Amino acid sequence: MPRTPLLLSLVEDAVTQFRSFNERRRTRRAIDGLSAHLRKDIGWPDGLPDRQRVPAGRNG
């Protein structure tokens, strides 16, 4: 079984993932560059939406 098609497929997948990562990074930078008011208007109120928030009044 020739390994060339497998190798090309792996390289193509890596390039696709890298491009996707760069696109997400550019998008996040562009959105994070907006004012908090504009981010809230477009439904992106937090610069780090994945982080967990501690409820008000609770420390630790």
PDB file of N, CA, C and O in Angstrom:
ATOM      1  N   MET A   1       0.841  -1.175   0.000  1.00  0.00           N
ATOM      2  CA  MET A   1       0.000   0.000   0.000  1.00  0.00           C
ATOM      3  C   MET A   1       0.891   1.246   0.000  1.00  0.00           C
ATOM      4  O   MET A   1       1.751   1.396   0.869  1.00  0.00           O
ATOM      5  N   PRO A   2       0.689   2.120  -0.958  1.00  0.00           N
ATOM      6  CA  PRO A   2       1.533   3.323  -1.013  1.00  0.00           C
ATOM      7  C   PRO A   2       1.221   4.281   0.139  1.00  0.00           C
ATOM      8  O   PRO A   2       0.061   4.489   0.493  1.00  0.00           O
ATOM      9  N   ARG A   3       2.244   4.842   0.697  1.00  0.00           N
ATOM     10  CA  ARG A   3       2.084   5.741   1.837  1.00  0.00           C
ATOM     11  C   ARG A   3       1.911   7.191   1.423  1.00  0.00           C
ATOM     12  O   ARG A   3       1.531   8.025   2.245  1.00  0.00           O
ATOM     13  N   THR A   4       2.181   7.505   0.173  1.00  0.00           N
ATOM     14  CA  THR A   4       2.111   8.889  -0.285  1.00  0.00           C
ATOM     15  C   THR A   4       0.713   9.485  -0.116  1.00  0.00           C
ATOM     16  O   THR A   4       0.609  10.593   0.412  1.00  0.00           O
ATOM     17  N   PRO A   5      -0.362   8.820  -0.530  1.00  0.00           N
ATOM     18  CA  PRO A   5      -1.681   9.424  -0.330  1.00  0.00           C
ATOM     19  C   PRO A   5      -2.011   9.668   1.150  1.00  0.00           C
ATOM     20  O   PRO A   5      -2.637  10.670   1.495  1.00  0.00           O
ATOM     21  N   LEU A   6      -1.589   8.752   2.009  1.00  0.00           N
ATOM     22  CA  LEU A   6      -1.823   8.926   3.436  1.00  0.00           C
ATOM     23  C   LEU A   6      -1.056  10.137   3.955  1.00  0.00           C
ATOM     24  O   LEU A   6      -1.595  10.946   4.710  1.00  0.00           O
ATOM     25  N   LEU A   7       0.190  10.255   3.551  1.00  0.00           N
ATOM     26  CA  LEU A   7       1.012  11.381   3.979  1.00  0.00           C
ATOM     27  C   LEU A   7       0.417  12.694   3.479  1.00  0.00           C
ATOM     28  O   LEU A   7       0.341  13.665   4.232  1.00  0.00           O
ATOM     29  N   LEU A   8       0.000  12.733   2.229  1.00  0.00           N
ATOM     30  CA  LEU A   8      -0.601  13.946   1.679  1.00  0.00           C
ATOM     31  C   LEU A   8      -1.886  14.289   2.418  1.00  0.00           C
ATOM     32  O   LEU A   8      -2.165  15.461   2.669  1.00  0.00           O
ATOM     33  N   SER A   9      -2.656  13.289   2.761  1.00  0.00           N
ATOM     34  CA  SER A   9      -3.889  13.520   3.510  1.00  0.00           C
ATOM     35  C   SER A   9      -3.592  14.105   4.886  1.00  0.00           C
ATOM     36  O   SER A   9      -4.278  15.028   5.327  1.00  0.00           O
ATOM     37  N   LEU A  10      -2.584  13.582   5.564  1.00  0.00           N
ATOM     38  CA  LEU A  10      -2.211  14.094   6.878  1.00  0.00           C
ATOM     39  C   LEU A  10      -1.727  15.540   6.794  1.00  0.00           C
ATOM     40  O   LEU A  10      -2.080  16.365   7.637  1.00  0.00           O
ATOM     41  N   VAL A  11      -0.928  15.844   5.786  1.00  0.00           N
ATOM     42  CA  VAL A  11      -0.431  17.208   5.608  1.00  0.00           C
ATOM     43  C   VAL A  11      -1.596  18.144   5.290  1.00  0.00           C
ATOM     44  O   VAL A  11      -1.670  19.250   5.825  1.00  0.00           O
ATOM     45  N   GLU A  12      -2.493  17.707   4.432  1.00  0.00           N
ATOM     46  CA  GLU A  12      -3.650  18.527   4.074  1.00  0.00           C
ATOM     47  C   GLU A  12      -4.515  18.804   5.308  1.00  0.00           C
ATOM     48  O   GLU A  12      -4.976  19.930   5.497  1.00  0.00           O
ATOM     49  N   ASP A  13      -4.736  17.794   6.144  1.00  0.00           N
ATOM     50  CA  ASP A  13      -5.507  17.982   7.378  1.00  0.00           C
ATOM     51  C   ASP A  13      -4.811  18.969   8.316  1.00  0.00           C
ATOM     52  O   ASP A  13      -5.469  19.813   8.924  1.00  0.00           O
ATOM     53  N   ALA A  14      -3.498  18.867   8.435  1.00  0.00           N
ATOM     54  CA  ALA A  14      -2.758  19.770   9.306  1.00  0.00           C
ATOM     55  C   ALA A  14      -2.856  21.209   8.799  1.00  0.00           C
ATOM     56  O   ALA A  14      -3.033  22.135   9.591  1.00  0.00           O
ATOM     57  N   VAL A  15      -2.744  21.397   7.507  1.00  0.00           N
ATOM     58  CA  VAL A  15      -2.849  22.740   6.917  1.00  0.00           C
ATOM     59  C   VAL A  15      -4.254  23.295   7.129  1.00  0.00           C
ATOM     60  O   VAL A  15      -4.410  24.474   7.445  1.00  0.00           O
ATOM     61  N   THR A  16      -5.266  22.469   6.960  1.00  0.00           N
ATOM     62  CA  THR A  16      -6.650  22.900   7.165  1.00  0.00           C
ATOM     63  C   THR A  16      -6.872  23.315   8.615  1.00  0.00           C
ATOM     64  O   THR A  16      -7.498  24.342   8.878  1.00  0.00           O
ATOM     65  N   GLN A  17      -6.365  22.525   9.553  1.00  0.00           N
ATOM     66  CA  GLN A  17      -6.515  22.865  10.971  1.00  0.00           C
ATOM     67  C   GLN A  17      -5.769  24.156  11.316  1.00  0.00           C
ATOM     68  O   GLN A  17      -6.264  24.967  12.098  1.00  0.00           O
ATOM     69  N   PHE A  18      -4.593  24.347  10.742  1.00  0.00           N
ATOM     70  CA  PHE A  18      -3.812  25.552  10.995  1.00  0.00           C
ATOM     71  C   PHE A  18      -4.540  26.782  10.459  1.00  0.00           C
ATOM     72  O   PHE A  18      -4.595  27.815  11.127  1.00  0.00           O
ATOM     73  N   ARG A  19      -5.093  26.673   9.262  1.00  0.00           N
ATOM     74  CA  ARG A  19      -5.844  27.802   8.693  1.00  0.00           C
ATOM     75  C   ARG A  19      -7.074  28.119   9.529  1.00  0.00           C
ATOM     76  O   ARG A  19      -7.402  29.287   9.740  1.00  0.00           O
ATOM     77  N   SER A  20      -7.749  27.093  10.001  1.00  0.00           N
ATOM     78  CA  SER A  20      -8.931  27.289  10.839  1.00  0.00           C
ATOM     79  C   SER A  20      -8.538  27.975  12.150  1.00  0.00           C
ATOM     80  O   SER A  20      -9.229  28.887  12.606  1.00  0.00           O
ATOM     81  N   PHE A  21      -7.445  27.544  12.748  1.00  0.00           N
ATOM     82  CA  PHE A  21      -6.958  28.159  13.978  1.00  0.00           C
ATOM     83  C   PHE A  21      -6.660  29.639  13.748  1.00  0.00           C
ATOM     84  O   PHE A  21      -7.054  30.487  14.548  1.00  0.00           O
ATOM     85  N   ASN A  22      -5.966  29.943  12.659  1.00  0.00           N
ATOM     86  CA  ASN A  22      -5.630  31.336  12.362  1.00  0.00           C
ATOM     87  C   ASN A  22      -6.878  32.180  12.122  1.00  0.00           C
ATOM     88  O   ASN A  22      -6.943  33.332  12.550  1.00  0.00           O
ATOM     89  N   GLU A  23      -7.859  31.612  11.445  1.00  0.00           N
ATOM     90  CA  GLU A  23      -9.095  32.346  11.192  1.00  0.00           C
ATOM     91  C   GLU A  23      -9.834  32.648  12.499  1.00  0.00           C
ATOM     92  O   GLU A  23     -10.320  33.761  12.699  1.00  0.00           O
ATOM     93  N   ARG A  24      -9.915  31.657  13.380  1.00  0.00           N
ATOM     94  CA  ARG A  24     -10.559  31.888  14.688  1.00  0.00           C
ATOM     95  C   ARG A  24      -9.794  32.928  15.496  1.00  0.00           C
ATOM     96  O   ARG A  24     -10.399  33.766  16.165  1.00  0.00           O
ATOM     97  N   ARG A  25      -8.460  32.877  15.436  1.00  0.00           N
ATOM     98  CA  ARG A  25      -7.635  33.843  16.170  1.00  0.00           C
ATOM     99  C   ARG A  25      -7.847  35.256  15.638  1.00  0.00           C
ATOM    100  O   ARG A  25      -7.975  36.195  16.424  1.00  0.00           O
ATOM    101  N   ARG A  26      -7.887  35.423  14.314  1.00  0.00           N
ATOM    102  CA  ARG A  26      -8.134  36.735  13.724  1.00  0.00           C
ATOM    103  C   ARG A  26      -9.513  37.263  14.107  1.00  0.00           C
ATOM    104  O   ARG A  26      -9.672  38.445  14.410  1.00  0.00           O
ATOM    105  N   THR A  27     -10.507  36.378  14.090  1.00  0.00           N
ATOM    106  CA  THR A  27     -11.864  36.777  14.457  1.00  0.00           C
ATOM    107  C   THR A  27     -11.909  37.227  15.912  1.00  0.00           C
ATOM    108  O   THR A  27     -12.493  38.263  16.228  1.00  0.00           O
ATOM    109  N   ARG A  28     -11.292  36.446  16.796  1.00  0.00           N
ATOM    110  CA  ARG A  28     -11.286  36.798  18.221  1.00  0.00           C
ATOM    111  C   ARG A  28     -10.576  38.127  18.441  1.00  0.00           C
ATOM    112  O   ARG A  28     -11.044  38.949  19.228  1.00  0.00           O
ATOM    113  N   ARG A  29      -9.462  38.350  17.765  1.00  0.00           N
ATOM    114  CA  ARG A  29      -8.746  39.623  17.905  1.00  0.00           C
ATOM    115  C   ARG A  29      -9.605  40.786  17.430  1.00  0.00           C
ATOM    116  O   ARG A  29      -9.642  41.838  18.067  1.00  0.00           O
ATOM    117  N   ALA A  30     -10.293  40.596  16.316  1.00  0.00           N
ATOM    118  CA  ALA A  30     -11.142  41.668  15.783  1.00  0.00           C
ATOM    119  C   ALA A  30     -12.277  41.980  16.750  1.00  0.00           C
ATOM    120  O   ALA A  30     -12.575  43.146  17.010  1.00  0.00           O
ATOM    121  N   ILE A  31     -12.905  40.944  17.278  1.00  0.00           N
ATOM    122  CA  ILE A  31     -14.021  41.162  18.207  1.00  0.00           C
ATOM    123  C   ILE A  31     -13.517  41.741  19.524  1.00  0.00           C
ATOM    124  O   ILE A  31     -14.147  42.636  20.087  1.00  0.00           O
ATOM    125  N   ASP A  32     -12.396  41.244  20.015  1.00  0.00           N
ATOM    126  CA  ASP A  32     -11.849  41.768  21.268  1.00  0.00           C
ATOM    127  C   ASP A  32     -11.404  43.222  21.120  1.00  0.00           C
ATOM    128  O   ASP A  32     -11.317  43.946  22.112  1.00  0.00           O
ATOM    129  N   GLY A  33     -11.125  43.649  19.900  1.00  0.00           N
ATOM    130  CA  GLY A  33     -10.736  45.035  19.652  1.00  0.00           C
ATOM    131  C   GLY A  33     -11.905  46.003  19.687  1.00  0.00           C
ATOM    132  O   GLY A  33     -11.704  47.216  19.748  1.00  0.00           O
ATOM    133  N   LEU A  34     -13.120  45.482  19.649  1.00  0.00           N
ATOM    134  CA  LEU A  34     -14.297  46.334  19.718  1.00  0.00           C
ATOM    135  C   LEU A  34     -14.536  46.788  21.155  1.00  0.00           C
ATOM    136  O   LEU A  34     -14.056  46.168  22.103  1.00  0.00           O
ATOM    137  N   SER A  35     -15.274  47.865  21.298  1.00  0.00           N
ATOM    138  CA  SER A  35     -15.606  48.328  22.644  1.00  0.00           C
ATOM    139  C   SER A  35     -16.557  47.334  23.302  1.00  0.00           C
ATOM    140  O   SER A  35     -17.231  46.563  22.618  1.00  0.00           O
ATOM    141  N   ALA A  36     -16.607  47.356  24.620  1.00  0.00           N
ATOM    142  CA  ALA A  36     -17.478  46.446  25.366  1.00  0.00           C
ATOM    143  C   ALA A  36     -18.933  46.640  24.955  1.00  0.00           C
ATOM    144  O   ALA A  36     -19.698  45.677  24.886  1.00  0.00           O
ATOM    145  N   HIS A  37     -19.306  47.865  24.686  1.00  0.00           N
ATOM    146  CA  HIS A  37     -20.683  48.157  24.282  1.00  0.00           C
ATOM    147  C   HIS A  37     -21.021  47.461  22.960  1.00  0.00           C
ATOM    148  O   HIS A  37     -22.083  46.850  22.838  1.00  0.00           O
ATOM    149  N   LEU A  38     -20.134  47.549  21.979  1.00  0.00           N
ATOM    150  CA  LEU A  38     -20.386  46.901  20.687  1.00  0.00           C
ATOM    151  C   LEU A  38     -20.375  45.386  20.810  1.00  0.00           C
ATOM    152  O   LEU A  38     -21.189  44.710  20.181  1.00  0.00           O
ATOM    153  N   ARG A  39     -19.453  44.834  21.622  1.00  0.00           N
ATOM    154  CA  ARG A  39     -19.433  43.377  21.819  1.00  0.00           C
ATOM    155  C   ARG A  39     -20.742  42.897  22.423  1.00  0.00           C
ATOM    156  O   ARG A  39     -21.260  41.846  22.047  1.00  0.00           O
ATOM    157  N   LYS A  40     -21.277  43.677  23.367  1.00  0.00           N
ATOM    158  CA  LYS A  40     -22.548  43.297  23.981  1.00  0.00           C
ATOM    159  C   LYS A  40     -23.671  43.335  22.947  1.00  0.00           C
ATOM    160  O   LYS A  40     -24.540  42.463  22.945  1.00  0.00           O
ATOM    161  N   ASP A  41     -23.658  44.336  22.068  1.00  0.00           N
ATOM    162  CA  ASP A  41     -24.690  44.461  21.032  1.00  0.00           C
ATOM    163  C   ASP A  41     -24.691  43.286  20.066  1.00  0.00           C
ATOM    164  O   ASP A  41     -25.749  42.896  19.570  1.00  0.00           O
ATOM    165  N   ILE A  42     -23.534  42.722  19.794  1.00  0.00           N
ATOM    166  CA  ILE A  42     -23.477  41.602  18.852  1.00  0.00           C
ATOM    167  C   ILE A  42     -23.565  40.252  19.562  1.00  0.00           C
ATOM    168  O   ILE A  42     -23.467  39.199  18.932  1.00  0.00           O
ATOM    169  N   GLY A  43     -23.751  40.297  20.888  1.00  0.00           N
ATOM    170  CA  GLY A  43     -23.917  39.051  21.636  1.00  0.00           C
ATOM    171  C   GLY A  43     -22.614  38.448  22.099  1.00  0.00           C
ATOM    172  O   GLY A  43     -22.553  37.249  22.370  1.00  0.00           O
ATOM    173  N   TRP A  44     -21.575  39.246  22.196  1.00  0.00           N
ATOM    174  CA  TRP A  44     -20.275  38.780  22.669  1.00  0.00           C
ATOM    175  C   TRP A  44     -19.862  39.683  23.832  1.00  0.00           C
ATOM    176  O   TRP A  44     -18.924  40.469  23.697  1.00  0.00           O
ATOM    177  N   PRO A  45     -20.547  39.582  24.964  1.00  0.00           N
ATOM    178  CA  PRO A  45     -20.316  40.540  26.036  1.00  0.00           C
ATOM    179  C   PRO A  45     -19.002  40.360  26.782  1.00  0.00           C
ATOM    180  O   PRO A  45     -18.536  41.295  27.432  1.00  0.00           O
ATOM    181  N   ASP A  46     -18.403  39.200  26.705  1.00  0.00           N
ATOM    182  CA  ASP A  46     -17.195  38.929  27.465  1.00  0.00           C
ATOM    183  C   ASP A  46     -16.058  38.617  26.508  1.00  0.00           C
ATOM    184  O   ASP A  46     -16.238  37.861  25.553  1.00  0.00           O
ATOM    185  N   GLY A  47     -14.896  39.190  26.753  1.00  0.00           N
ATOM    186  CA  GLY A  47     -13.738  38.909  25.920  1.00  0.00           C
ATOM    187  C   GLY A  47     -13.267  37.474  26.024  1.00  0.00           C
ATOM    188  O   GLY A  47     -12.615  36.963  25.113  1.00  0.00           O
ATOM    189  N   LEU A  48     -13.594  36.816  27.132  1.00  0.00           N
ATOM    190  CA  LEU A  48     -13.229  35.422  27.351  1.00  0.00           C
ATOM    191  C   LEU A  48     -14.493  34.633  27.694  1.00  0.00           C
ATOM    192  O   LEU A  48     -14.716  34.311  28.861  1.00  0.00           O
ATOM    193  N   PRO A  49     -15.320  34.317  26.700  1.00  0.00           N
ATOM    194  CA  PRO A  49     -16.604  33.692  26.982  1.00  0.00           C
ATOM    195  C   PRO A  49     -16.508  32.274  27.551  1.00  0.00           C
ATOM    196  O   PRO A  49     -17.482  31.774  28.114  1.00  0.00           O
ATOM    197  N   ASP A  50     -15.363  31.624  27.414  1.00  0.00           N
ATOM    198  CA  ASP A  50     -15.227  30.246  27.864  1.00  0.00           C
ATOM    199  C   ASP A  50     -14.921  30.132  29.354  1.00  0.00           C
ATOM    200  O   ASP A  50     -15.058  29.054  29.933  1.00  0.00           O
ATOM    201  N   ARG A  51     -14.510  31.232  29.979  1.00  0.00           N
ATOM    202  CA  ARG A  51     -14.130  31.137  31.388  1.00  0.00           C
ATOM    203  C   ARG A  51     -15.382  31.050  32.264  1.00  0.00           C
ATOM    204  O   ARG A  51     -16.454  31.539  31.906  1.00  0.00           O
ATOM    205  N   GLN A  52     -15.214  30.427  33.391  1.00  0.00           N
ATOM    206  CA  GLN A  52     -16.327  30.293  34.320  1.00  0.00           C
ATOM    207  C   GLN A  52     -16.340  31.504  35.247  1.00  0.00           C
ATOM    208  O   GLN A  52     -15.297  31.947  35.728  1.00  0.00           O
ATOM    209  N   ARG A  53     -17.510  32.017  35.481  1.00  0.00           N
ATOM    210  CA  ARG A  53     -17.645  33.194  36.328  1.00  0.00           C
ATOM    211  C   ARG A  53     -18.012  32.763  37.742  1.00  0.00           C
ATOM    212  O   ARG A  53     -18.731  31.784  37.942  1.00  0.00           O
ATOM    213  N   VAL A  54     -17.511  33.504  38.707  1.00  0.00           N
ATOM    214  CA  VAL A  54     -17.857  33.280  40.096  1.00  0.00           C
ATOM    215  C   VAL A  54     -19.066  34.161  40.385  1.00  0.00           C
ATOM    216  O   VAL A  54     -19.026  35.358  40.101  1.00  0.00           O
ATOM    217  N   PRO A  55     -20.144  33.604  40.942  1.00  0.00           N
ATOM    218  CA  PRO A  55     -21.319  34.418  41.251  1.00  0.00           C
ATOM    219  C   PRO A  55     -20.972  35.561  42.204  1.00  0.00           C
ATOM    220  O   PRO A  55     -20.091  35.428  43.053  1.00  0.00           O
ATOM    221  N   ALA A  56     -21.670  36.673  42.054  1.00  0.00           N
ATOM    222  CA  ALA A  56     -21.423  37.852  42.897  1.00  0.00           C
ATOM    223  C   ALA A  56     -21.624  37.488  44.357  1.00  0.00           C
ATOM    224  O   ALA A  56     -22.557  36.763  44.704  1.00  0.00           O
ATOM    225  N   GLY A  57     -20.751  37.990  45.201  1.00  0.00           N
ATOM    226  CA  GLY A  57     -20.867  37.744  46.618  1.00  0.00           C
ATOM    227  C   GLY A  57     -20.162  36.493  47.100  1.00  0.00           C
ATOM    228  O   GLY A  57     -20.163  36.205  48.297  1.00  0.00           O
ATOM    229  N   ARG A  58     -19.560  35.745  46.191  1.00  0.00           N
ATOM    230  CA  ARG A  58     -18.855  34.522  46.579  1.00  0.00           C
ATOM    231  C   ARG A  58     -17.369  34.690  46.307  1.00  0.00           C
ATOM    232  O   ARG A  58     -16.971  34.971  45.176  1.00  0.00           O
ATOM    233  N   ASN A  59     -16.588  34.526  47.287  1.00  0.00           N
ATOM    234  CA  ASN A  59     -15.128  34.598  47.119  1.00  0.00           C
ATOM    235  C   ASN A  59     -14.550  33.233  47.406  1.00  0.00           C
ATOM    236  O   ASN A  59     -14.594  32.740  48.533  1.00  0.00           O
ATOM    237  N   GLY A  60     -13.991  32.617  46.335  1.00  0.00           N
ATOM    238  CA  GLY A  60     -13.324  31.342  46.528  1.00  0.00           C
ATOM    239  C   GLY A  60     -14.247  30.236  46.479  1.00  0.00           C
ATOM    240  O   GLY A  60     -13.839  29.084  46.626  1.00  0.00           O
TER     241      GLY A  60
END
